[in-house]
């Protein structure tokens, strides 16, 4: 009788765990920043990472669709973001 109860609890537990959605975290986070400056003419767009990421970061997208993580507090990154914003108006 106890074996049947344990088996039933295991099946119930597996059913409950299968309904849990673990995909609630951010999709794109940066863990390492690109160490060198990038020419602003090579950048097509940028995206800010989600606030739930461990590090605040900017993902710079080049004209050939390469994504590069950069530190948003650096002046050259701020200049690139400003240039991209101005070119979109």
KELO-106666 format. One record per residue (C-alpha): residue in three letters; x, y, z. Coordinates in Angstrom, 1 decimal, always signed. Each point is the difference from the previous one (the first is absolute). Layout:
<pts>
+------+--------+--------+--------+
! type !     px !     py !     pz !
+------+--------+--------+--------+
!  ALA !      X !      Y !      Z !
...
+------+--------+--------+--------+
</pts>
This chain:
<pts>
+------+--------+--------+--------+
! type !     px !     py !     pz !
+------+--------+--------+--------+
!  UNK !   +0.0 !   +0.0 !   +0.0 !
!  UNK !   +2.8 !   +2.5 !   +0.8 !
!  UNK !   +1.7 !   -0.7 !   -3.3 !
!  UNK !   -3.1 !   +0.9 !   -1.8 !
!  UNK !   -0.2 !   +3.3 !   +1.9 !
!  UNK !   +3.6 !   +0.8 !   -0.7 !
!  UNK !   -0.5 !   -0.8 !   -3.7 !
!  UNK !   -3.2 !   +2.2 !   -0.1 !
!  UNK !   +1.9 !   +2.9 !   +1.7 !
!  UNK !   +2.9 !   -0.3 !   -2.5 !
!  UNK !   -2.4 !   +0.1 !   -3.0 !
!  UNK !   -1.9 !   +3.0 !   +1.5 !
!  UNK !   +3.3 !   +1.8 !   +0.7 !
!  UNK !   +1.2 !   -0.6 !   -3.6 !
!  UNK !   -3.3 !   +1.3 !   -1.4 !
!  UNK !   +0.3 !   +3.2 !   +2.1 !
!  UNK !   +3.6 !   +0.6 !   -0.9 !
!  UNK !   -0.7 !   -0.4 !   -3.7 !
!  UNK !   -2.4 !   +2.9 !   +0.1 !
!  UNK !   +2.6 !   +2.4 !   +1.5 !
!  UNK !   +1.4 !   +2.4 !   -2.6 !
!  UNK !   +3.7 !   +0.6 !   +0.6 !
!  UNK !   +0.3 !   +2.4 !   -2.9 !
!  UNK !   -0.7 !   +3.2 !   +2.0 !
!  UNK !   +3.6 !   +1.2 !   +0.0 !
!  UNK !   +1.6 !   +2.5 !   -2.4 !
!  UNK !   +1.1 !   -1.3 !   -3.4 !
!  UNK !   +3.0 !   +2.1 !   -0.7 !
!  UNK !   +2.5 !   +0.8 !   +2.7 !
!  UNK !   +3.6 !   +1.0 !   -0.2 !
!  UNK !   +2.6 !   -1.5 !   +2.3 !
!  UNK !   +3.1 !   +1.3 !   -1.7 !
!  UNK !   +0.5 !   +3.4 !   -1.7 !
!  UNK !   +1.9 !   +0.6 !   -3.2 !
!  UNK !   +3.3 !   +1.6 !   +1.1 !
!  UNK !   +0.7 !   +2.3 !   -2.9 !
!  UNK !   -1.6 !   +3.0 !   -1.6 !
!  UNK !   -2.1 !   -0.5 !   -3.1 !
!  UNK !   -0.4 !   +2.3 !   -2.9 !
!  UNK !   -3.5 !   +1.6 !   +0.2 !
!  UNK !   -0.4 !   -0.3 !   -3.8 !
!  UNK !   +0.0 !   -3.8 !   +0.4 !
!  UNK !   -3.0 !   +0.0 !   +2.4 !
!  UNK !   -3.6 !   -0.3 !   -1.5 !
!  UNK !   -2.0 !   -0.1 !   +3.3 !
!  UNK !   +0.2 !   -0.9 !   +3.7 !
!  UNK !   -2.1 !   -1.7 !   +2.7 !
!  UNK !   +0.1 !   +0.5 !   +3.7 !
!  UNK !   +0.1 !   -3.2 !   +2.0 !
!  UNK !   -2.9 !   -0.9 !   +2.3 !
!  UNK !   +0.1 !   +1.5 !   +3.5 !
!  UNK !   +0.0 !   -3.6 !   +1.4 !
!  UNK !   +3.4 !   -0.7 !   -1.4 !
!  UNK !   +2.9 !   +0.0 !   +2.5 !
!  UNK !   +1.8 !   +2.8 !   -1.9 !
!  UNK !   -1.5 !   +3.0 !   -1.8 !
!  UNK !   +1.2 !   -0.2 !   -3.5 !
!  UNK !   -0.5 !   +1.2 !   -3.6 !
!  UNK !   -0.1 !   -2.4 !   -2.9 !
!  UNK !   +1.4 !   +1.7 !   -3.0 !
!  UNK !   -1.1 !   -1.4 !   -3.3 !
!  UNK !   +2.4 !   +0.5 !   -2.9 !
!  UNK !   -1.0 !   +0.5 !   -3.7 !
!  UNK !   +0.8 !   -3.7 !   -0.6 !
!  UNK !   -2.3 !   -1.0 !   +2.9 !
!  UNK !   +2.7 !   -0.9 !   +2.5 !
!  UNK !   -1.0 !   +0.7 !   +3.6 !
!  UNK !   +2.6 !   +1.4 !   +2.4 !
!  UNK !   -0.4 !   +0.6 !   +3.7 !
!  UNK !   +1.2 !   +3.3 !   +1.3 !
!  UNK !   +0.1 !   +1.9 !   +3.3 !
!  UNK !   -2.7 !   +2.8 !   -0.2 !
!  UNK !   +1.9 !   +2.2 !   +2.4 !
!  UNK !   +3.0 !   +0.5 !   -2.3 !
!  UNK !   +0.1 !   +3.3 !   -2.0 !
!  UNK !   +0.6 !   -1.7 !   -3.4 !
!  UNK !   -3.0 !   -2.2 !   +0.5 !
!  UNK !   -2.2 !   +3.0 !   +1.0 !
!  UNK !   +1.2 !   +1.8 !   -3.1 !
!  UNK !   -0.9 !   -3.0 !   -2.3 !
!  UNK !   -3.5 !   -0.2 !   +1.6 !
!  UNK !   -0.5 !   +3.8 !   -0.5 !
!  UNK !   +1.2 !   -0.3 !   -3.6 !
!  UNK !   -2.4 !   -2.9 !   -0.7 !
!  UNK !   -2.9 !   +1.8 !   +1.7 !
!  UNK !   +0.6 !   +3.2 !   -2.1 !
!  UNK !   +0.2 !   -2.0 !   -3.3 !
!  UNK !   -3.4 !   -1.6 !   +0.7 !
!  UNK !   -1.8 !   +3.4 !   +0.1 !
+------+--------+--------+--------+
</pts>
